[in-house]
Amino acid sequence: MAKVNLALGQDFKKSKLVLFSGVILALIVLVSLFWLRPKIMAIMKANKELAANKKILAELTKKVTVLEGLSQPELSERVDLVLKVLPSEKDIPTVMVALKKIALNNGLVVSELNIPEVGEIATVSAQSKVAKEEILPSLAVKLILIGSREKIISFLKQVETTAPLMRVSGLVINQKGGGLDEALIDVKTYFLPFPKTLGKVEQVIIPVTSQEEKIFSQLSKIEFFQESESLSSSPLPAGKADLFSY
C-alpha cells in the first residue's frame, strides 16, 4: 500500500512539474509574441522598403545610362528649338513681333491687331484652357490687314511656317476697291506648359524615334524673328495697330 502511495505521489509531482513547465513555456511564448511582434513587423517593413528601393535604384540606373548616352549640347539645342516653336507659357510680345514682321515682309497695312483674351492672360498664373477640338492650349489673336489678295495669301502661308507655332483659324476677305482687299483674320498661337512632375520612376525613357527626327528637321526650317526686336521697331505701315484693345 505504501508503495502505491509513493508511486502516486511521484506521478503527481511529475504532473505538477509538467504542468508548471507548460505554463512557463506558454507565458514565454505569449511574452515573446507581444514583445517581438512589433520588432518582427518593423523588420518585415524594412525588408519590403529595401526591396522597393533596390528596384527604384535599378530603374534609375537604367535611366542614367540612357541619359549619359545622349549628347548634352545637341539635346540643349533641340530643347531650345522646341521651346521657340512651342513656348512653355503665353508669349504675347513674341507673337506680336512675329505677326508684325510677317505683315511688313508682305507689304501689308495692319488696320487692327488685338488679343480678345488679354484680360485672362495678363499673368502667368492664369489657367490654360484647351478647347474640345484642340490638343494644345492656345491664345487667340485677331487682326485686320489691307493689301492685295496675293500679298494676303502670302501672309497666310507664312504665318504657319513661323515661330511660335500659329494657325489661321478664321478668314473673311472684303473688297475695298483699287485692287485692295481687307482681310479679317483669326490666328491661334499655341503653347504647352511644363509638366508638373518628371514622370514615374518606372516609366521608361523612350529614345528619339525616326518620326521625331523628321519633325526636328522640319522645325529647323521654321522662320524665327529675333527676340530683341521690339514692337516699336520697324514701324507698321500707316493704319490702326491697337495691340491690346478688347
BELPE-V541757 format. One record per residue. N is the residue number from 1. RES is the residue in one letter. SS is DSSP state (@ for helix, = for strand, . for the rest). PHI is phi in degrees with one decimal (999 if undefined). Layout:
BEGIN
n:N res:RES ss:SS phi:PHI
n:N res:RES ss:SS phi:PHI
END
This chain:
BEGIN
n:1 res:M ss:. phi:999
n:2 res:A ss:@ phi:-62.9
n:3 res:K ss:@ phi:-66.0
n:4 res:V ss:@ phi:-66.3
n:5 res:N ss:@ phi:-61.8
n:6 res:L ss:@ phi:-64.4
n:7 res:A ss:@ phi:-64.0
n:8 res:L ss:@ phi:-64.1
n:9 res:G ss:@ phi:-63.7
n:10 res:Q ss:@ phi:-66.4
n:11 res:D ss:@ phi:-63.8
n:12 res:F ss:@ phi:-64.6
n:13 res:K ss:@ phi:-63.5
n:14 res:K ss:@ phi:-64.4
n:15 res:S ss:@ phi:-62.8
n:16 res:K ss:@ phi:-63.0
n:17 res:L ss:@ phi:-64.4
n:18 res:V ss:@ phi:-65.5
n:19 res:L ss:@ phi:-63.2
n:20 res:F ss:@ phi:-62.7
n:21 res:S ss:@ phi:-62.6
n:22 res:G ss:@ phi:-63.4
n:23 res:V ss:@ phi:-62.8
n:24 res:I ss:@ phi:-59.8
n:25 res:L ss:@ phi:-62.5
n:26 res:A ss:@ phi:-62.6
n:27 res:L ss:@ phi:-63.1
n:28 res:I ss:@ phi:-62.0
n:29 res:V ss:@ phi:-64.1
n:30 res:L ss:@ phi:-63.1
n:31 res:V ss:@ phi:-61.7
n:32 res:S ss:@ phi:-62.6
n:33 res:L ss:@ phi:-64.0
n:34 res:F ss:@ phi:-68.9
n:35 res:W ss:@ phi:-87.6
n:36 res:L ss:@ phi:-85.2
n:37 res:R ss:@ phi:-55.3
n:38 res:P ss:@ phi:-58.8
n:39 res:K ss:@ phi:-68.3
n:40 res:I ss:@ phi:-63.5
n:41 res:M ss:@ phi:-63.2
n:42 res:A ss:@ phi:-64.6
n:43 res:I ss:@ phi:-64.7
n:44 res:M ss:@ phi:-64.0
n:45 res:K ss:@ phi:-64.7
n:46 res:A ss:@ phi:-63.2
n:47 res:N ss:@ phi:-65.0
n:48 res:K ss:@ phi:-66.2
n:49 res:E ss:@ phi:-64.5
n:50 res:L ss:@ phi:-62.9
n:51 res:A ss:@ phi:-63.8
n:52 res:A ss:@ phi:-65.5
n:53 res:N ss:@ phi:-65.6
n:54 res:K ss:@ phi:-64.0
n:55 res:K ss:@ phi:-66.1
n:56 res:I ss:@ phi:-62.2
n:57 res:L ss:@ phi:-60.9
n:58 res:A ss:@ phi:-64.5
n:59 res:E ss:@ phi:-65.9
n:60 res:L ss:@ phi:-64.8
n:61 res:T ss:@ phi:-62.9
n:62 res:K ss:@ phi:-62.4
n:63 res:K ss:@ phi:-65.5
n:64 res:V ss:@ phi:-60.3
n:65 res:T ss:@ phi:-61.5
n:66 res:V ss:@ phi:-64.7
n:67 res:L ss:@ phi:-66.0
n:68 res:E ss:@ phi:-66.3
n:69 res:G ss:. phi:-80.8
n:70 res:L ss:. phi:-90.1
n:71 res:S ss:. phi:-85.9
n:72 res:Q ss:@ phi:-63.2
n:73 res:P ss:@ phi:-59.9
n:74 res:E ss:@ phi:-66.1
n:75 res:L ss:@ phi:-64.3
n:76 res:S ss:@ phi:-62.7
n:77 res:E ss:@ phi:-63.0
n:78 res:R ss:@ phi:-68.9
n:79 res:V ss:@ phi:-63.6
n:80 res:D ss:@ phi:-60.9
n:81 res:L ss:@ phi:-64.1
n:82 res:V ss:@ phi:-63.3
n:83 res:L ss:@ phi:-69.2
n:84 res:K ss:@ phi:-72.8
n:85 res:V ss:@ phi:-78.8
n:86 res:L ss:. phi:-129.0
n:87 res:P ss:= phi:-61.7
n:88 res:S ss:. phi:-86.6
n:89 res:E ss:. phi:-150.6
n:90 res:K ss:. phi:-69.7
n:91 res:D ss:. phi:-117.5
n:92 res:I ss:@ phi:-64.1
n:93 res:P ss:@ phi:-57.1
n:94 res:T ss:@ phi:-63.9
n:95 res:V ss:@ phi:-63.1
n:96 res:M ss:@ phi:-63.4
n:97 res:V ss:@ phi:-61.9
n:98 res:A ss:@ phi:-62.3
n:99 res:L ss:@ phi:-65.6
n:100 res:K ss:@ phi:-63.8
n:101 res:K ss:@ phi:-65.7
n:102 res:I ss:@ phi:-63.8
n:103 res:A ss:@ phi:-62.9
n:104 res:L ss:@ phi:-62.5
n:105 res:N ss:@ phi:-61.4
n:106 res:N ss:. phi:-102.8
n:107 res:G ss:. phi:65.3
n:108 res:L ss:. phi:-102.3
n:109 res:V ss:= phi:-93.3
n:110 res:V ss:= phi:-90.4
n:111 res:S ss:= phi:-80.9
n:112 res:E ss:= phi:-156.1
n:113 res:L ss:= phi:-150.1
n:114 res:N ss:= phi:-150.7
n:115 res:I ss:. phi:-120.0
n:116 res:P ss:. phi:-58.7
n:117 res:E ss:. phi:-94.2
n:118 res:V ss:. phi:-58.4
n:119 res:G ss:. phi:-65.4
n:120 res:E ss:. phi:-88.3
n:121 res:I ss:. phi:-111.4
n:122 res:A ss:. phi:-65.5
n:123 res:T ss:. phi:-124.3
n:124 res:V ss:. phi:-64.9
n:125 res:S ss:. phi:-74.8
n:126 res:A ss:. phi:-59.1
n:127 res:Q ss:. phi:-72.0
n:128 res:S ss:. phi:-87.2
n:129 res:K ss:. phi:-113.9
n:130 res:V ss:. phi:-113.7
n:131 res:A ss:. phi:-66.4
n:132 res:K ss:. phi:-59.0
n:133 res:E ss:. phi:-85.8
n:134 res:E ss:. phi:-106.8
n:135 res:I ss:. phi:-94.0
n:136 res:L ss:. phi:-114.6
n:137 res:P ss:= phi:-65.8
n:138 res:S ss:= phi:-138.8
n:139 res:L ss:= phi:-125.5
n:140 res:A ss:= phi:-89.6
n:141 res:V ss:= phi:-128.6
n:142 res:K ss:= phi:-116.4
n:143 res:L ss:= phi:-146.9
n:144 res:I ss:= phi:-121.0
n:145 res:L ss:= phi:-117.1
n:146 res:I ss:= phi:-125.4
n:147 res:G ss:= phi:170.4
n:148 res:S ss:. phi:-72.7
n:149 res:R ss:@ phi:-59.4
n:150 res:E ss:@ phi:-62.6
n:151 res:K ss:@ phi:-69.7
n:152 res:I ss:@ phi:-64.8
n:153 res:I ss:@ phi:-62.6
n:154 res:S ss:@ phi:-62.9
n:155 res:F ss:@ phi:-60.7
n:156 res:L ss:@ phi:-61.2
n:157 res:K ss:@ phi:-67.4
n:158 res:Q ss:@ phi:-71.8
n:159 res:V ss:@ phi:-56.3
n:160 res:E ss:. phi:-86.5
n:161 res:T ss:. phi:-124.2
n:162 res:T ss:= phi:-125.8
n:163 res:A ss:. phi:-84.0
n:164 res:P ss:. phi:-73.3
n:165 res:L ss:. phi:-58.8
n:166 res:M ss:= phi:-135.1
n:167 res:R ss:= phi:-144.5
n:168 res:V ss:= phi:-77.3
n:169 res:S ss:= phi:-106.1
n:170 res:G ss:= phi:-159.6
n:171 res:L ss:= phi:-152.2
n:172 res:V ss:= phi:-133.3
n:173 res:I ss:= phi:-117.0
n:174 res:N ss:= phi:-119.4
n:175 res:Q ss:= phi:-78.7
n:176 res:K ss:= phi:-108.8
n:177 res:G ss:= phi:93.7
n:178 res:G ss:. phi:68.8
n:179 res:G ss:. phi:77.9
n:180 res:L ss:= phi:-110.4
n:181 res:D ss:= phi:-123.9
n:182 res:E ss:= phi:-113.1
n:183 res:A ss:= phi:-110.3
n:184 res:L ss:= phi:-96.5
n:185 res:I ss:= phi:-119.1
n:186 res:D ss:= phi:-106.3
n:187 res:V ss:= phi:-122.9
n:188 res:K ss:= phi:-113.2
n:189 res:T ss:= phi:-112.8
n:190 res:Y ss:= phi:-106.9
n:191 res:F ss:= phi:-148.6
n:192 res:L ss:. phi:-144.8
n:193 res:P ss:. phi:-59.1
n:194 res:F ss:. phi:-62.5
n:195 res:P ss:. phi:-63.8
n:196 res:K ss:. phi:-75.9
n:197 res:T ss:. phi:-131.1
n:198 res:L ss:. phi:-91.0
n:199 res:G ss:. phi:93.6
n:200 res:K ss:. phi:-73.0
n:201 res:V ss:. phi:-59.7
n:202 res:E ss:. phi:-77.1
n:203 res:Q ss:. phi:-70.0
n:204 res:V ss:. phi:-76.6
n:205 res:I ss:. phi:-79.4
n:206 res:I ss:. phi:-88.7
n:207 res:P ss:. phi:-61.8
n:208 res:V ss:. phi:-63.5
n:209 res:T ss:. phi:-86.4
n:210 res:S ss:@ phi:-64.0
n:211 res:Q ss:@ phi:-64.9
n:212 res:E ss:@ phi:-67.1
n:213 res:E ss:@ phi:-62.0
n:214 res:K ss:@ phi:-64.7
n:215 res:I ss:@ phi:-64.7
n:216 res:F ss:@ phi:-60.5
n:217 res:S ss:@ phi:-63.1
n:218 res:Q ss:@ phi:-70.4
n:219 res:L ss:@ phi:-63.5
n:220 res:S ss:. phi:-66.9
n:221 res:K ss:. phi:-92.8
n:222 res:I ss:. phi:-71.4
n:223 res:E ss:= phi:-83.3
n:224 res:F ss:. phi:-120.8
n:225 res:F ss:. phi:-107.4
n:226 res:Q ss:. phi:-62.1
n:227 res:E ss:. phi:-65.7
n:228 res:S ss:. phi:-72.5
n:229 res:E ss:. phi:-70.1
n:230 res:S ss:. phi:-100.6
n:231 res:L ss:. phi:-69.2
n:232 res:S ss:. phi:-86.6
n:233 res:S ss:. phi:-77.5
n:234 res:S ss:. phi:48.3
n:235 res:P ss:. phi:-51.6
n:236 res:L ss:. phi:-70.7
n:237 res:P ss:. phi:-58.8
n:238 res:A ss:. phi:-53.8
n:239 res:G ss:. phi:147.8
n:240 res:K ss:. phi:-79.8
n:241 res:A ss:. phi:-139.7
n:242 res:D ss:. phi:-81.1
n:243 res:L ss:. phi:-71.4
n:244 res:F ss:. phi:-127.9
n:245 res:S ss:. phi:-77.1
n:246 res:Y ss:. phi:-161.3
END
